[in-house]
Amino acid sequence: MALIPLKDTSTINSFNASSDGWDDIPPDSTNTLKCRINESSKLVKNQLGDEVISNVQILYEGAIKINYTDKITSTDSNGIEQTMKPTAIERIKDIASKVLFTEVSL
């Protein structure tokens, strides 16, 4: 059971690493998960170490399998659907090193 309410849902479309994202290739797998979507501007470091601005942060319960090549589809509070790639992925752990949440910044 999550410590915070997870009332939103998002869909993760996973692509293999050889897909560059430019073609309309169907995803290898699709997962729809419960989450919490926060819409706020936040300065995060991407996978290359550059500082970028993230406008959406998605919090998933537990450790989920997600890569930087995946595409996440979510609906904002205005009902507008957006599909974006992750900018930063962070695992939030408790004191015993158990992963409680996975935070994905878009």
DSSP file (Angstrom, degrees, kcal/mol; ACC not computed):
  #  RESIDUE AA STRUCTURE BP1 BP2  ACC     N-H-->O    O-->H-N    N-H-->O    O-->H-N    TCO  KAPPA ALPHA  PHI   PSI    X-CA   Y-CA   Z-CA
    1    1 A M              0   0    0      0, 0.0     2,-0.1     0, 0.0     0, 0.0   0.000 360.0 360.0 360.0 133.7    0.0    0.0    0.0
    2    2 A A        -     0   0    0      1,-0.1     4,-0.1     2,-0.1    99,-0.0  -0.363 360.0-137.4 -73.7 149.1    1.3    3.4   -1.0
    3    3 A L  S    S+     0   0    0     97,-0.1    -1,-0.1    -2,-0.1    58,-0.0   0.731  94.4  38.3 -75.6 -23.7    2.1    6.1    1.6
    4    4 A I  S    S-     0   0    0     32,-0.0     2,-0.2     0, 0.0    -2,-0.1  -0.910 104.0 -89.7-123.9 153.6    0.5    8.7   -0.7
    5    5 A P        -     0   0    0      0, 0.0     2,-0.7     0, 0.0     3,-0.1  -0.421  29.3-160.4 -67.9 134.1   -2.6    8.3   -2.8
    6    6 A L        +     0   0    0     -2,-0.2    30,-0.2     1,-0.1    -4,-0.0  -0.790  32.6 147.7-112.5  84.1   -2.0    7.0   -6.4
    7    7 A K        +     0   0    0     -2,-0.7     2,-0.2    27,-0.1    29,-0.2   0.498  48.8  76.5 -99.7  -5.9   -5.2    8.1   -8.2
    8    8 A D  E     -A   35   0A   0     27,-2.2    27,-2.8    -3,-0.1     2,-0.3  -0.554  63.5-149.7 -99.4 167.3   -3.8    8.8  -11.6
    9    9 A T  E     -A   34   0A   0     25,-0.3    66,-0.5    -2,-0.2     2,-0.3  -0.976  11.8-177.8-133.9 151.6   -2.7    6.3  -14.3
   10   10 A S  E     -A   33   0A   0     23,-2.0    23,-2.5    -2,-0.3     2,-0.5  -0.973  20.9-130.1-143.4 158.1   -0.1    6.4  -17.0
   11   11 A T  E     -AB  32  73A   0     62,-2.4    62,-2.8    -2,-0.3     2,-0.6  -0.938  12.8-155.7-114.5 128.9    0.9    4.1  -19.8
   12   12 A I  E     -AB  31  72A   0     19,-3.4    19,-2.3    -2,-0.5     2,-0.7  -0.917   4.1-162.7-105.6 117.2    4.5    3.1  -20.4
   13   13 A N  E     -AB  30  71A   0     58,-3.2    58,-2.4    -2,-0.6     2,-0.4  -0.893  13.6-153.4 -99.5 112.8    5.3    2.0  -24.0
   14   14 A S  E     -A   29   0A   0     15,-2.9    14,-2.5    -2,-0.7    15,-1.3  -0.725  12.4-173.8 -93.8 133.8    8.6    0.1  -23.9
   15   15 A F        -     0   0    0     -2,-0.4    54,-0.1    12,-0.2    52,-0.0  -0.898  29.9-106.6-119.3 150.8   10.9    0.0  -27.0
   16   16 A N    >   -     0   0    0     -2,-0.3     3,-1.5     1,-0.1    -1,-0.0  -0.337  37.0-105.4 -72.6 164.1   14.0   -2.0  -27.4
   17   17 A A  T 3  S+     0   0    0      1,-0.3    -1,-0.1     3,-0.0    -2,-0.0   0.714 115.2  64.4 -66.3 -21.4   17.3   -0.1  -27.3
   18   18 A S  T 3  S+     0   0    0      2,-0.0     2,-0.4     0, 0.0    -1,-0.3   0.683  80.8  94.5 -77.9 -15.6   17.9   -0.4  -31.1
   19   19 A S    <   -     0   0    0     -3,-1.5    -4,-0.1     1,-0.1     0, 0.0  -0.631  59.9-162.6 -76.4 128.2   14.8    1.8  -31.8
   20   20 A D        -     0   0    0     -2,-0.4    -1,-0.1     1,-0.0    -3,-0.0   0.511  35.5-120.8 -90.7  -4.0   15.8    5.4  -32.2
   21   21 A G  S    S+     0   0    0      2,-0.1    -2,-0.1     1,-0.0    -1,-0.0   0.384  89.9  99.5  85.5  -4.9   12.3    6.8  -31.7
   22   22 A W  S    S+     0   0    0      2,-0.1     2,-0.2     0, 0.0    -1,-0.0   0.773  71.4  67.0 -85.8 -26.8   12.0    8.5  -35.1
   23   23 A D  S    S-     0   0    0      1,-0.1     2,-1.7     2,-0.0    -2,-0.1  -0.528  92.6-111.0 -91.2 159.7   10.0    5.8  -36.8
   24   24 A D        +     0   0    0     -2,-0.2    -1,-0.1     2,-0.0    -2,-0.1  -0.496  56.6 162.3 -86.3  67.3    6.5    4.7  -36.0
   25   25 A I        -     0   0    0     -2,-1.7     3,-0.1     1,-0.1    -6,-0.0  -0.735  42.3-115.7 -88.3 132.7    7.6    1.4  -34.6
   26   26 A P        -     0   0    0      0, 0.0    -1,-0.1     0, 0.0    -2,-0.0  -0.391  40.1 -99.3 -65.7 146.8    5.0   -0.4  -32.4
   27   27 A P        -     0   0    0      0, 0.0   -12,-0.2     0, 0.0     3,-0.1  -0.283  16.5-133.1 -67.5 152.1    6.1   -0.7  -28.8
   28   28 A D  S    S-     0   0    0    -14,-2.5     2,-0.3     1,-0.3   -13,-0.2   0.861  88.5  -1.1 -70.4 -37.0    7.6   -4.0  -27.5
   29   29 A S  E     -A   14   0A   0    -15,-1.3   -15,-2.9     2,-0.0     2,-0.4  -0.990  62.7-149.4-151.9 155.6    5.4   -3.9  -24.5
   30   30 A T  E     -A   13   0A   0     -2,-0.3     2,-0.4   -17,-0.2   -17,-0.2  -0.996  12.7-175.7-131.3 129.0    2.8   -1.6  -22.9
   31   31 A N  E     -A   12   0A   0    -19,-2.3   -19,-3.4    -2,-0.4     2,-0.6  -0.986  11.6-159.5-124.5 132.6    2.1   -1.2  -19.2
   32   32 A T  E     +A   11   0A   0     -2,-0.4     2,-0.3   -21,-0.2   -21,-0.2  -0.965  25.1 177.2-109.8 121.1   -0.7    0.8  -17.6
   33   33 A L  E     -A   10   0A   0    -23,-2.5   -23,-2.0    -2,-0.6     2,-0.2  -0.879  33.4-110.1-126.4 152.7    0.2    1.6  -13.9
   34   34 A K  E     +A    9   0A   0     -2,-0.3    27,-0.5   -25,-0.2     2,-0.3  -0.567  52.7 150.5 -74.7 144.9   -1.3    3.6  -11.1
   35   35 A C  E     -A    8   0A   0    -27,-2.8   -27,-2.2    -2,-0.2     2,-0.5  -0.923  47.0-108.7-158.6 179.2    0.7    6.7  -10.2
   36   36 A R  E     -D   59   0B   0     23,-1.6    23,-2.5    -2,-0.3     2,-0.6  -0.995  29.3-155.3-123.9 124.1    0.7   10.2   -8.9
   37   37 A I  E     -D   58   0B   0     -2,-0.5     2,-0.5    21,-0.2    21,-0.2  -0.883   7.8-169.7-104.8 121.2    1.3   13.0  -11.5
   38   38 A N  E     -D   57   0B   0     19,-3.2    19,-2.7    -2,-0.6     2,-0.9  -0.942   8.8-156.0-109.9 127.7    2.7   16.3  -10.3
   39   39 A E  E     +D   56   0B   0     -2,-0.5     2,-0.3    17,-0.2    17,-0.2  -0.843  45.2 116.6-105.6  97.4    2.7   19.2  -12.7
   40   40 A S  E     -     0   0B   0     -2,-0.9     2,-0.4    15,-0.7    -2,-0.1  -0.984  66.4-102.7-155.2 153.6    5.4   21.6  -11.6
   41   41 A S  E     +     0   0B   0     -2,-0.3     2,-0.3    12,-0.1    14,-0.2  -0.673  45.5 171.5 -82.7 132.6    8.6   23.0  -13.0
   42   42 A K  E     -D   54   0B   0     12,-2.3    12,-3.3    -2,-0.4     2,-0.6  -0.999  33.5-127.3-145.1 137.5   11.6   21.3  -11.5
   43   43 A L  E     +D   53   0B   0     -2,-0.3     2,-0.3    10,-0.2    10,-0.2  -0.781  41.6 166.1 -87.8 118.6   15.4   21.5  -12.3
   44   44 A V  E     -D   52   0B   0      8,-2.8     8,-3.1    -2,-0.6     2,-0.5  -0.859  37.5-115.5-129.0 162.4   16.7   17.9  -12.7
   45   45 A K  E     -D   51   0B   0     -2,-0.3     6,-0.2     6,-0.2     5,-0.0  -0.877  31.7-144.1 -98.4 130.7   19.9   16.3  -14.1
   46   46 A N    >   -     0   0    0      4,-2.6     3,-1.7    -2,-0.5    42,-0.2  -0.122  38.4 -82.6 -82.2-174.6   19.3   14.1  -17.1
   47   47 A Q  T 3  S+     0   0    0     40,-0.6    41,-0.1     1,-0.3    -1,-0.1   0.688 130.5  53.2 -66.6 -17.7   21.2   10.9  -17.9
   48   48 A L  T 3  S-     0   0    0      2,-0.1    -1,-0.3     0, 0.0     3,-0.1   0.484 119.1-108.1 -93.2  -4.4   24.0   12.9  -19.4
   49   49 A G  S <  S+     0   0    0     -3,-1.7     2,-0.2     1,-0.3    -2,-0.1   0.455  74.5 136.1  91.4   2.2   24.5   15.0  -16.3
   50   50 A D        -     0   0    0      1,-0.1    -4,-2.6    -5,-0.0     2,-0.5  -0.575  59.0-116.9 -81.8 145.8   23.0   18.2  -17.9
   51   51 A E  E     +D   45   0B   0     -6,-0.2     2,-0.3    -2,-0.2    -6,-0.2  -0.727  43.7 168.3 -83.4 126.1   20.6   20.3  -16.0
   52   52 A V  E     -D   44   0B   0     -8,-3.1    -8,-2.8    -2,-0.5     2,-0.5  -0.896  35.9-109.2-133.3 161.9   17.2   20.4  -17.7
   53   53 A I  E     -D   43   0B   0     -2,-0.3     2,-0.4   -10,-0.2   -10,-0.2  -0.833  26.8-160.4 -97.5 128.1   13.7   21.6  -16.6
   54   54 A S  E     -D   42   0B   0    -12,-3.3   -12,-2.3    -2,-0.5     3,-0.1  -0.907  11.2-174.9-105.9 132.9   11.1   19.0  -16.0
   55   55 A N  E    S+     0   0B   0     -2,-0.4   -15,-0.7   -14,-0.2     2,-0.4   0.609  72.0  42.9-100.7 -15.9    7.4   20.0  -16.1
   56   56 A V  E     -D   39   0B   0    -17,-0.2    50,-3.3   -14,-0.1     2,-0.4  -0.997  60.2-170.7-134.9 131.0    5.9   16.7  -15.1
   57   57 A Q  E     -DE  38 105B   0    -19,-2.7   -19,-3.2    -2,-0.4     2,-0.5  -0.988   8.1-162.9-120.1 131.1    6.9   14.3  -12.4
   58   58 A I  E     -DE  37 104B   0     46,-3.0    46,-3.0    -2,-0.4     2,-0.5  -0.954   2.9-157.5-117.1 129.8    5.3   10.9  -12.1
   59   59 A L  E     -DE  36 103B   0    -23,-2.5   -23,-1.6    -2,-0.5     2,-0.3  -0.931  10.1-173.1-111.1 119.7    5.6    8.8   -8.9
   60   60 A Y  E     - E   0 102B   0     42,-2.7    42,-2.4    -2,-0.5     2,-0.4  -0.844  28.7-112.1-108.7 147.1    5.1    5.0   -9.2
   61   61 A E  E    S- E   0 101B   0    -27,-0.5    40,-0.3    -2,-0.3    39,-0.1  -0.632  78.3 -11.1 -78.6 132.8    5.0    2.7   -6.2
   62   62 A G  S    S-     0   0    0     38,-3.5     2,-0.6    -2,-0.4    38,-0.2  -0.153 107.9 -36.9  78.1-172.4    7.9    0.3   -6.0
   63   63 A A        -     0   0    0     36,-0.3     2,-0.3    38,-0.1    -2,-0.1  -0.798  63.3-173.9 -90.6 120.6   10.6   -0.4   -8.5
   64   64 A I        -     0   0    0     -2,-0.6     2,-0.8    -4,-0.1    -2,-0.0  -0.834  30.0-111.8-113.7 154.2    9.3   -0.4  -12.0
   65   65 A K        +     0   0    0     -2,-0.3     2,-0.3     2,-0.0    -2,-0.0  -0.755  54.6 148.1 -86.4 113.9   11.2   -1.3  -15.2
   66   66 A I        -     0   0    0     -2,-0.8     2,-0.3     4,-0.0   -52,-0.0  -0.996  24.2-166.9-148.2 143.7   11.6    1.8  -17.2
   67   67 A N    >   -     0   0    0     -2,-0.3     3,-1.1   -52,-0.0   -52,-0.0  -0.800  37.3-109.7-125.7 167.1   14.3    3.1  -19.6
   68   68 A Y  T 3  S+     0   0    0     -2,-0.3   -21,-0.0     1,-0.2    -1,-0.0   0.638 116.4  60.5 -72.5 -13.6   15.1    6.4  -21.2
   69   69 A T  T 3  S+     0   0    0    -54,-0.1    -1,-0.2    16,-0.1     2,-0.1   0.554  86.2 100.0 -88.5  -8.2   14.0    5.0  -24.6
   70   70 A D    <   -     0   0    0     -3,-1.1     2,-0.4   -56,-0.1   -56,-0.2  -0.333  67.0-136.3 -75.2 158.5   10.4    4.4  -23.3
   71   71 A K  E     -B   13   0A   0    -58,-2.4   -58,-3.2    14,-0.2     2,-0.5  -0.973  13.5-155.2-117.0 132.3    7.5    6.7  -24.0
   72   72 A I  E     -BC  12  84A   0     12,-3.3    12,-2.4    -2,-0.4     2,-0.5  -0.920   1.7-159.5-111.1 127.6    5.1    7.6  -21.2
   73   73 A T  E     +BC  11  83A   0    -62,-2.8   -62,-2.4    -2,-0.5     2,-0.3  -0.926  23.1 160.2-107.1 124.6    1.5    8.7  -22.0
   74   74 A S  E     - C   0  82A   0      8,-2.5     8,-3.1    -2,-0.5     2,-0.5  -0.922  34.4-128.7-138.2 163.3   -0.2   10.7  -19.2
   75   75 A T  E     - C   0  81A   0    -66,-0.5     6,-0.2    -2,-0.3   -66,-0.1  -0.966  24.4-142.4-115.9 127.0   -3.2   13.0  -19.0
   76   76 A D    >   -     0   0    0      4,-2.5     3,-1.9    -2,-0.5   -20,-0.0  -0.152  36.1 -89.2 -81.1-178.7   -2.8   16.3  -17.2
   77   77 A S  T 3  S+     0   0    0      1,-0.3    -1,-0.1     2,-0.1    -2,-0.0   0.681 126.5  57.0 -67.5 -17.6   -5.3   18.1  -14.9
   78   78 A N  T 3  S-     0   0    0      2,-0.1    -1,-0.3     0, 0.0     3,-0.1   0.433 119.9-107.4 -90.2  -0.1   -6.9   19.8  -17.9
   79   79 A G  S <  S+     0   0    0     -3,-1.9     2,-0.5     1,-0.3    -2,-0.1   0.592  72.7 142.1  86.0  11.5   -7.6   16.5  -19.7
   80   80 A I        -     0   0    0      1,-0.0    -4,-2.5     2,-0.0     2,-0.4  -0.764  45.1-138.9 -90.4 126.4   -4.8   17.0  -22.3
   81   81 A E  E     -C   75   0A   0     -2,-0.5     2,-0.4    -6,-0.2    -6,-0.2  -0.694  22.8-174.9 -87.0 133.1   -3.0   13.8  -23.1
   82   82 A Q  E     -C   74   0A   0     -8,-3.1    -8,-2.5    -2,-0.4     2,-0.5  -0.972  15.6-158.4-129.1 144.1    0.8   14.0  -23.6
   83   83 A T  E     +C   73   0A   0     -2,-0.4     2,-0.3   -10,-0.2   -10,-0.2  -0.986  28.3 156.2-121.5 121.8    3.4   11.5  -24.6
   84   84 A M  E     -C   72   0A   0    -12,-2.4   -12,-3.3    -2,-0.5    -2,-0.0  -0.931  39.1-115.8-141.6 161.4    7.0   12.2  -23.6
   85   85 A K        -     0   0    0     -2,-0.3   -14,-0.2   -14,-0.2   -17,-0.1  -0.721  46.1 -93.4 -94.6 150.7   10.3   10.4  -22.9
   86   86 A P        -     0   0    0      0, 0.0    20,-0.2     0, 0.0     3,-0.1  -0.362  30.3-172.2 -63.9 140.1   11.8   10.3  -19.4
   87   87 A T  S    S+     0   0    0     18,-3.8   -40,-0.6     1,-0.4     2,-0.3   0.784  75.7   6.1 -95.0 -41.3   14.3   13.1  -18.6
   88   88 A A  E     -F  105   0B   0     17,-1.4    17,-3.0   -42,-0.2     2,-0.4  -0.997  60.9-159.3-145.1 144.2   15.4   11.6  -15.3
   89   89 A I  E     +F  104   0B   0     -2,-0.3     2,-0.4    15,-0.2    15,-0.2  -0.994  16.0 178.8-125.8 127.4   14.6    8.4  -13.4
   90   90 A E  E     -F  103   0B   0     13,-2.8    13,-3.3    -2,-0.4     2,-0.5  -0.994  20.4-146.1-134.3 134.4   15.1    8.2   -9.6
   91   91 A R  E     -F  102   0B   0     -2,-0.4     2,-0.6    11,-0.2    11,-0.2  -0.866  14.1-150.7 -97.0 128.6   14.5    5.4   -7.2
   92   92 A I  E     -F  101   0B   0      9,-3.1     8,-2.7    -2,-0.5     9,-1.6  -0.896  20.5-170.4-103.0 119.5   13.4    6.5   -3.7
   93   93 A K  E     -F   99   0B   0     -2,-0.6     6,-0.2     6,-0.3     2,-0.1  -0.734  17.1-130.5-112.3 156.1   14.5    4.1   -1.0
   94   94 A D    >   -     0   0    0      4,-2.2     3,-1.8    -2,-0.3    -1,-0.1  -0.255  47.8 -83.2 -88.7-173.7   13.8    3.7    2.7
   95   95 A I  T 3  S+     0   0    0      1,-0.3    -1,-0.0     2,-0.1    -2,-0.0   0.734 130.6  55.1 -66.8 -22.3   16.4    3.2    5.4
   96   96 A A  T 3  S-     0   0    0      2,-0.1    -1,-0.3     0, 0.0     3,-0.1   0.239 119.3-109.6 -93.0  12.6   16.6   -0.5    4.7
   97   97 A S  S <  S+     0   0    0     -3,-1.8     2,-0.4     1,-0.3    -2,-0.1   0.678  70.1 145.7  66.5  21.2   17.4    0.2    1.0
   98   98 A K        -     0   0    0      1,-0.0    -4,-2.2   -36,-0.0     2,-0.6  -0.758  55.7-117.0 -85.6 133.5   14.0   -1.1   -0.2
   99   99 A V  E     + F   0  93B   0     -2,-0.4   -36,-0.3    -6,-0.2    -6,-0.3  -0.598  37.7 172.4 -74.5 116.9   12.7    0.9   -3.2
  100  100 A L  E     +     0   0B   0     -8,-2.7   -38,-3.5    -2,-0.6     2,-0.3   0.860  64.0   5.2 -89.1 -43.3    9.5    2.6   -2.1
  101  101 A F  E     -EF  61  92B   0     -9,-1.6    -9,-3.1   -40,-0.3     2,-0.5  -0.956  55.1-142.4-141.5 156.3    8.9    4.7   -5.2
  102  102 A T  E     -EF  60  91B   0    -42,-2.4   -42,-2.7    -2,-0.3     2,-0.5  -0.991  20.9-158.2-117.8 120.0   10.2    5.3   -8.7
  103  103 A E  E     -EF  59  90B   0    -13,-3.3   -13,-2.8    -2,-0.5     2,-0.5  -0.881   6.8-169.7-102.7 125.3   10.1    9.0   -9.7
  104  104 A V  E     -EF  58  89B   0    -46,-3.0   -46,-3.0    -2,-0.5     2,-0.5  -0.961   7.0-155.4-116.3 122.9   10.2    9.7  -13.4
  105  105 A S  E      EF  57  88B   0    -17,-3.0   -18,-3.8    -2,-0.5   -17,-1.4  -0.842 360.0 360.0 -99.6 133.1   10.6   13.3  -14.6
  106  106 A L              0   0    0    -50,-3.3   -49,-0.2    -2,-0.5   -21,-0.1   0.352 360.0 360.0-113.6 360.0    9.3   14.2  -18.0
